[in-house]
Amino acid sequence: MANGICEGCGNNAPFISKKDGTPFLEVHHVKPLAEEGDDTVENTLALCPNCHRKSHFG
């Protein structure tokens, strides 16, 4: 759904999957599963690895 664009910074995905040639983004749960967040598309963002780390540790 993100079409290879990071939903955090808006940049193109930094890597291409060797398996199928698709852009590589990581899934981030807005409300963590450990806090009873839903495992649904509505509760997720497609982030580049940098934005994903920033969302957890930044």
Distance bins in CASP14 RR format, pairs under 12 A and 6 or more apart:
PFRMAT RR
TARGET T0000
AUTHOR 0000-0000-0000
RMODE 2
METHOD distances of the structure
MODEL  1
1 7 0 0 0 0 1 0 0 0 0 0 0
1 25 0 0 0 0 0 1 0 0 0 0 0
1 27 0 0 0 0 0 1 0 0 0 0 0
1 41 1 0 0 1 0 0 0 0 0 0 0
1 42 0 0 0 0 0 1 0 0 0 0 0
1 44 0 0 0 0 1 0 0 0 0 0 0
1 45 0 0 0 0 0 1 0 0 0 0 0
1 46 1 0 0 1 0 0 0 0 0 0 0
2 8 0 0 0 0 1 0 0 0 0 0 0
2 9 0 0 0 0 0 1 0 0 0 0 0
2 10 0 0 0 0 1 0 0 0 0 0 0
2 11 0 0 0 0 0 1 0 0 0 0 0
2 12 0 0 0 0 0 1 0 0 0 0 0
2 13 0 0 0 0 1 0 0 0 0 0 0
2 22 0 0 0 0 0 1 0 0 0 0 0
2 23 0 0 0 0 1 0 0 0 0 0 0
2 24 0 0 0 0 0 1 0 0 0 0 0
2 25 1 0 0 1 0 0 0 0 0 0 0
2 26 0 0 0 0 0 1 0 0 0 0 0
2 27 0 0 0 0 1 0 0 0 0 0 0
2 28 0 0 0 0 0 1 0 0 0 0 0
2 41 0 0 0 0 0 1 0 0 0 0 0
2 44 0 0 0 0 1 0 0 0 0 0 0
2 45 0 0 0 0 1 0 0 0 0 0 0
2 46 1 1 0 0 0 0 0 0 0 0 0
2 47 0 0 0 0 1 0 0 0 0 0 0
2 48 0 0 0 0 0 1 0 0 0 0 0
2 51 0 0 0 0 0 1 0 0 0 0 0
3 10 0 0 0 0 0 1 0 0 0 0 0
3 12 0 0 0 0 1 0 0 0 0 0 0
3 13 0 0 0 0 1 0 0 0 0 0 0
3 22 0 0 0 0 0 1 0 0 0 0 0
3 23 1 0 0 1 0 0 0 0 0 0 0
3 25 0 0 0 0 1 0 0 0 0 0 0
3 46 0 0 0 0 1 0 0 0 0 0 0
4 10 0 0 0 0 1 0 0 0 0 0 0
4 11 0 0 0 0 1 0 0 0 0 0 0
4 12 1 0 0 1 0 0 0 0 0 0 0
4 13 1 0 1 0 0 0 0 0 0 0 0
4 14 0 0 0 0 0 1 0 0 0 0 0
4 15 0 0 0 0 0 1 0 0 0 0 0
4 16 0 0 0 0 1 0 0 0 0 0 0
4 17 0 0 0 0 0 1 0 0 0 0 0
4 21 0 0 0 0 0 1 0 0 0 0 0
4 22 1 0 0 1 0 0 0 0 0 0 0
4 23 1 1 0 0 0 0 0 0 0 0 0
4 24 0 0 0 0 1 0 0 0 0 0 0
4 25 1 0 1 0 0 0 0 0 0 0 0
4 26 0 0 0 0 0 1 0 0 0 0 0
4 46 1 0 0 1 0 0 0 0 0 0 0
4 47 0 0 0 0 0 1 0 0 0 0 0
4 48 0 0 0 0 1 0 0 0 0 0 0
5 11 1 0 0 1 0 0 0 0 0 0 0
5 12 1 0 0 1 0 0 0 0 0 0 0
5 13 1 0 0 1 0 0 0 0 0 0 0
5 14 0 0 0 0 0 1 0 0 0 0 0
5 23 0 0 0 0 1 0 0 0 0 0 0
5 25 0 0 0 0 1 0 0 0 0 0 0
5 45 0 0 0 0 0 1 0 0 0 0 0
5 46 1 0 0 1 0 0 0 0 0 0 0
5 47 0 0 0 0 0 1 0 0 0 0 0
5 48 0 0 0 0 1 0 0 0 0 0 0
5 51 0 0 0 0 0 1 0 0 0 0 0
6 12 1 0 0 1 0 0 0 0 0 0 0
6 13 1 0 0 1 0 0 0 0 0 0 0
6 14 0 0 0 0 1 0 0 0 0 0 0
6 15 0 0 0 0 0 1 0 0 0 0 0
6 23 0 0 0 0 1 0 0 0 0 0 0
6 24 0 0 0 0 0 1 0 0 0 0 0
6 25 1 0 0 1 0 0 0 0 0 0 0
6 26 0 0 0 0 1 0 0 0 0 0 0
6 27 0 0 0 0 0 1 0 0 0 0 0
6 28 0 0 0 0 0 1 0 0 0 0 0
6 45 0 0 0 0 1 0 0 0 0 0 0
6 46 1 0 0 1 0 0 0 0 0 0 0
6 47 1 0 1 0 0 0 0 0 0 0 0
6 48 1 0 1 0 0 0 0 0 0 0 0
6 49 0 0 0 0 1 0 0 0 0 0 0
6 50 0 0 0 0 1 0 0 0 0 0 0
6 51 1 0 1 0 0 0 0 0 0 0 0
6 52 0 0 0 0 1 0 0 0 0 0 0
6 54 0 0 0 0 0 1 0 0 0 0 0
6 55 0 0 0 0 0 1 0 0 0 0 0
7 13 0 0 0 0 0 1 0 0 0 0 0
7 25 0 0 0 0 1 0 0 0 0 0 0
7 26 0 0 0 0 0 1 0 0 0 0 0
7 27 0 0 0 0 0 1 0 0 0 0 0
7 28 0 0 0 0 1 0 0 0 0 0 0
7 30 0 0 0 0 0 1 0 0 0 0 0
7 41 0 0 0 0 0 1 0 0 0 0 0
7 44 0 0 0 0 1 0 0 0 0 0 0
7 45 1 0 1 0 0 0 0 0 0 0 0
7 46 1 0 1 0 0 0 0 0 0 0 0
7 47 1 0 0 1 0 0 0 0 0 0 0
7 48 0 0 0 0 1 0 0 0 0 0 0
7 51 1 0 0 1 0 0 0 0 0 0 0
7 52 0 0 0 0 0 1 0 0 0 0 0
7 55 0 0 0 0 0 1 0 0 0 0 0
8 25 0 0 0 0 1 0 0 0 0 0 0
8 26 0 0 0 0 0 1 0 0 0 0 0
8 28 0 0 0 0 1 0 0 0 0 0 0
8 30 0 0 0 0 0 1 0 0 0 0 0
8 45 1 0 0 1 0 0 0 0 0 0 0
8 46 0 0 0 0 1 0 0 0 0 0 0
8 47 1 0 1 0 0 0 0 0 0 0 0
8 48 1 0 0 1 0 0 0 0 0 0 0
8 49 0 0 0 0 0 1 0 0 0 0 0
8 50 0 0 0 0 1 0 0 0 0 0 0
8 51 1 0 1 0 0 0 0 0 0 0 0
8 52 0 0 0 0 1 0 0 0 0 0 0
8 53 0 0 0 0 0 1 0 0 0 0 0
8 54 0 0 0 0 1 0 0 0 0 0 0
8 55 0 0 0 0 1 0 0 0 0 0 0
9 25 0 0 0 0 0 1 0 0 0 0 0
9 45 0 0 0 0 0 1 0 0 0 0 0
9 46 0 0 0 0 0 1 0 0 0 0 0
9 47 0 0 0 0 1 0 0 0 0 0 0
9 48 1 0 0 1 0 0 0 0 0 0 0
9 49 0 0 0 0 0 1 0 0 0 0 0
9 50 1 0 0 1 0 0 0 0 0 0 0
9 51 1 0 1 0 0 0 0 0 0 0 0
9 52 0 0 0 0 0 1 0 0 0 0 0
9 54 0 0 0 0 1 0 0 0 0 0 0
9 55 0 0 0 0 0 1 0 0 0 0 0
10 25 0 0 0 0 0 1 0 0 0 0 0
10 45 0 0 0 0 0 1 0 0 0 0 0
10 46 0 0 0 0 0 1 0 0 0 0 0
10 47 0 0 0 0 1 0 0 0 0 0 0
10 48 0 0 0 0 1 0 0 0 0 0 0
10 50 0 0 0 0 0 1 0 0 0 0 0
10 51 0 0 0 0 1 0 0 0 0 0 0
11 23 0 0 0 0 0 1 0 0 0 0 0
11 25 0 0 0 0 0 1 0 0 0 0 0
11 46 0 0 0 0 0 1 0 0 0 0 0
11 47 0 0 0 0 0 1 0 0 0 0 0
11 48 1 0 0 1 0 0 0 0 0 0 0
11 49 0 0 0 0 0 1 0 0 0 0 0
11 50 0 0 0 0 1 0 0 0 0 0 0
11 51 0 0 0 0 1 0 0 0 0 0 0
12 23 1 0 0 1 0 0 0 0 0 0 0
12 24 0 0 0 0 0 1 0 0 0 0 0
12 25 0 0 0 0 1 0 0 0 0 0 0
12 46 0 0 0 0 0 1 0 0 0 0 0
12 48 0 0 0 0 1 0 0 0 0 0 0
13 21 0 0 0 0 0 1 0 0 0 0 0
13 22 0 0 0 0 1 0 0 0 0 0 0
13 23 1 1 0 0 0 0 0 0 0 0 0
13 24 1 0 1 0 0 0 0 0 0 0 0
13 25 1 0 1 0 0 0 0 0 0 0 0
13 26 0 0 0 0 1 0 0 0 0 0 0
13 46 0 0 0 0 1 0 0 0 0 0 0
13 47 0 0 0 0 1 0 0 0 0 0 0
13 48 1 0 0 1 0 0 0 0 0 0 0
13 49 0 0 0 0 1 0 0 0 0 0 0
13 50 0 0 0 0 0 1 0 0 0 0 0
13 51 0 0 0 0 0 1 0 0 0 0 0
13 52 0 0 0 0 0 1 0 0 0 0 0
14 23 0 0 0 0 1 0 0 0 0 0 0
14 24 1 0 0 1 0 0 0 0 0 0 0
14 25 0 0 0 0 1 0 0 0 0 0 0
14 26 0 0 0 0 0 1 0 0 0 0 0
14 47 0 0 0 0 0 1 0 0 0 0 0
14 48 1 0 1 0 0 0 0 0 0 0 0
14 49 1 0 0 1 0 0 0 0 0 0 0
14 50 1 0 0 1 0 0 0 0 0 0 0
14 51 0 0 0 0 0 1 0 0 0 0 0
14 52 0 0 0 0 0 1 0 0 0 0 0
15 21 0 0 0 0 1 0 0 0 0 0 0
15 22 0 0 0 0 1 0 0 0 0 0 0
15 23 1 0 0 1 0 0 0 0 0 0 0
15 24 1 0 1 0 0 0 0 0 0 0 0
15 25 0 0 0 0 1 0 0 0 0 0 0
15 26 0 0 0 0 0 1 0 0 0 0 0
15 48 0 0 0 0 1 0 0 0 0 0 0
15 49 0 0 0 0 1 0 0 0 0 0 0
15 50 0 0 0 0 0 1 0 0 0 0 0
16 22 1 0 0 1 0 0 0 0 0 0 0
16 23 1 0 0 1 0 0 0 0 0 0 0
16 24 1 0 0 1 0 0 0 0 0 0 0
16 25 0 0 0 0 0 1 0 0 0 0 0
17 23 1 0 0 1 0 0 0 0 0 0 0
17 24 1 0 1 0 0 0 0 0 0 0 0
17 25 0 0 0 0 0 1 0 0 0 0 0
18 24 0 0 0 0 1 0 0 0 0 0 0
22 46 0 0 0 0 0 1 0 0 0 0 0
23 46 0 0 0 0 1 0 0 0 0 0 0
23 47 0 0 0 0 0 1 0 0 0 0 0
23 48 0 0 0 0 1 0 0 0 0 0 0
24 46 0 0 0 0 1 0 0 0 0 0 0
24 47 0 0 0 0 0 1 0 0 0 0 0
24 48 0 0 0 0 1 0 0 0 0 0 0
24 49 0 0 0 0 1 0 0 0 0 0 0
24 52 0 0 0 0 0 1 0 0 0 0 0
25 44 0 0 0 0 0 1 0 0 0 0 0
25 45 0 0 0 0 1 0 0 0 0 0 0
25 46 1 0 1 0 0 0 0 0 0 0 0
25 47 1 0 0 1 0 0 0 0 0 0 0
25 48 1 0 0 1 0 0 0 0 0 0 0
25 49 0 0 0 0 1 0 0 0 0 0 0
25 50 0 0 0 0 0 1 0 0 0 0 0
25 51 0 0 0 0 1 0 0 0 0 0 0
25 52 0 0 0 0 1 0 0 0 0 0 0
26 44 0 0 0 0 1 0 0 0 0 0 0
26 45 0 0 0 0 1 0 0 0 0 0 0
26 46 1 0 0 1 0 0 0 0 0 0 0
26 47 1 0 1 0 0 0 0 0 0 0 0
26 48 1 0 0 1 0 0 0 0 0 0 0
26 49 1 0 1 0 0 0 0 0 0 0 0
26 50 0 0 0 0 1 0 0 0 0 0 0
26 51 0 0 0 0 1 0 0 0 0 0 0
26 52 1 0 1 0 0 0 0 0 0 0 0
26 53 0 0 0 0 1 0 0 0 0 0 0
26 54 0 0 0 0 0 1 0 0 0 0 0
26 55 0 0 0 0 1 0 0 0 0 0 0
26 56 0 0 0 0 0 1 0 0 0 0 0
27 33 0 0 0 0 0 1 0 0 0 0 0
27 39 0 0 0 0 1 0 0 0 0 0 0
27 40 0 0 0 0 0 1 0 0 0 0 0
27 41 0 0 0 0 1 0 0 0 0 0 0
27 43 0 0 0 0 1 0 0 0 0 0 0
27 44 1 0 1 0 0 0 0 0 0 0 0
27 45 1 0 0 1 0 0 0 0 0 0 0
27 46 1 0 0 1 0 0 0 0 0 0 0
27 47 1 0 0 1 0 0 0 0 0 0 0
27 48 0 0 0 0 0 1 0 0 0 0 0
27 49 0 0 0 0 0 1 0 0 0 0 0
27 51 0 0 0 0 0 1 0 0 0 0 0
27 52 0 0 0 0 1 0 0 0 0 0 0
27 55 0 0 0 0 0 1 0 0 0 0 0
28 43 0 0 0 0 1 0 0 0 0 0 0
28 44 1 0 0 1 0 0 0 0 0 0 0
28 45 1 0 1 0 0 0 0 0 0 0 0
28 46 1 0 0 1 0 0 0 0 0 0 0
28 47 1 0 1 0 0 0 0 0 0 0 0
28 48 0 0 0 0 0 1 0 0 0 0 0
28 49 0 0 0 0 0 1 0 0 0 0 0
28 50 0 0 0 0 0 1 0 0 0 0 0
28 51 1 0 0 1 0 0 0 0 0 0 0
28 52 1 0 1 0 0 0 0 0 0 0 0
28 53 0 0 0 0 1 0 0 0 0 0 0
28 54 0 0 0 0 1 0 0 0 0 0 0
28 55 1 0 1 0 0 0 0 0 0 0 0
28 56 0 0 0 0 1 0 0 0 0 0 0
29 35 0 0 0 0 1 0 0 0 0 0 0
29 36 0 0 0 0 0 1 0 0 0 0 0
29 37 1 0 0 1 0 0 0 0 0 0 0
29 38 0 0 0 0 1 0 0 0 0 0 0
29 39 1 0 0 1 0 0 0 0 0 0 0
29 40 0 0 0 0 1 0 0 0 0 0 0
29 41 0 0 0 0 0 1 0 0 0 0 0
29 42 0 0 0 0 0 1 0 0 0 0 0
29 43 1 0 1 0 0 0 0 0 0 0 0
29 44 1 0 1 0 0 0 0 0 0 0 0
29 45 0 0 0 0 1 0 0 0 0 0 0
29 46 0 0 0 0 0 1 0 0 0 0 0
29 47 0 0 0 0 0 1 0 0 0 0 0
29 52 0 0 0 0 0 1 0 0 0 0 0
29 55 0 0 0 0 1 0 0 0 0 0 0
29 56 0 0 0 0 0 1 0 0 0 0 0
30 37 0 0 0 0 1 0 0 0 0 0 0
30 38 0 0 0 0 1 0 0 0 0 0 0
30 39 0 0 0 0 0 1 0 0 0 0 0
30 40 0 0 0 0 0 1 0 0 0 0 0
30 41 0 0 0 0 0 1 0 0 0 0 0
30 42 0 0 0 0 1 0 0 0 0 0 0
30 43 1 0 1 0 0 0 0 0 0 0 0
30 44 1 0 0 1 0 0 0 0 0 0 0
30 45 1 0 0 1 0 0 0 0 0 0 0
30 46 0 0 0 0 0 1 0 0 0 0 0
30 47 0 0 0 0 0 1 0 0 0 0 0
30 55 0 0 0 0 1 0 0 0 0 0 0
31 37 1 0 1 0 0 0 0 0 0 0 0
31 38 1 0 0 1 0 0 0 0 0 0 0
31 39 0 0 0 0 0 1 0 0 0 0 0
31 40 0 0 0 0 0 1 0 0 0 0 0
31 42 0 0 0 0 0 1 0 0 0 0 0
31 43 1 0 1 0 0 0 0 0 0 0 0
31 44 0 0 0 0 1 0 0 0 0 0 0
31 45 0 0 0 0 0 1 0 0 0 0 0
32 38 0 0 0 0 0 1 0 0 0 0 0
32 39 0 0 0 0 0 1 0 0 0 0 0
32 43 0 0 0 0 1 0 0 0 0 0 0
32 44 0 0 0 0 0 1 0 0 0 0 0
32 55 0 0 0 0 0 1 0 0 0 0 0
32 56 0 0 0 0 1 0 0 0 0 0 0
33 39 1 0 0 1 0 0 0 0 0 0 0
33 40 0 0 0 0 0 1 0 0 0 0 0
33 43 0 0 0 0 1 0 0 0 0 0 0
33 44 0 0 0 0 0 1 0 0 0 0 0
35 43 0 0 0 0 0 1 0 0 0 0 0
36 43 0 0 0 0 0 1 0 0 0 0 0
37 43 1 0 1 0 0 0 0 0 0 0 0
37 44 0 0 0 0 0 1 0 0 0 0 0
38 44 0 0 0 0 1 0 0 0 0 0 0
44 52 0 0 0 0 0 1 0 0 0 0 0
44 55 0 0 0 0 0 1 0 0 0 0 0
45 51 0 0 0 0 1 0 0 0 0 0 0
45 52 0 0 0 0 1 0 0 0 0 0 0
45 54 0 0 0 0 0 1 0 0 0 0 0
45 55 1 0 0 1 0 0 0 0 0 0 0
46 52 0 0 0 0 1 0 0 0 0 0 0
46 55 0 0 0 0 0 1 0 0 0 0 0
47 53 0 0 0 0 1 0 0 0 0 0 0
47 54 0 0 0 0 1 0 0 0 0 0 0
47 55 1 0 0 1 0 0 0 0 0 0 0
47 56 0 0 0 0 0 1 0 0 0 0 0
48 54 0 0 0 0 1 0 0 0 0 0 0
48 55 0 0 0 0 0 1 0 0 0 0 0
49 55 0 0 0 0 0 1 0 0 0 0 0
49 56 0 0 0 0 0 1 0 0 0 0 0
50 56 0 0 0 0 0 1 0 0 0 0 0
50 57 0 0 0 0 0 1 0 0 0 0 0
50 58 0 0 0 0 0 1 0 0 0 0 0
51 57 0 0 0 0 0 1 0 0 0 0 0
51 58 0 0 0 0 0 1 0 0 0 0 0
52 58 0 0 0 0 0 1 0 0 0 0 0
END
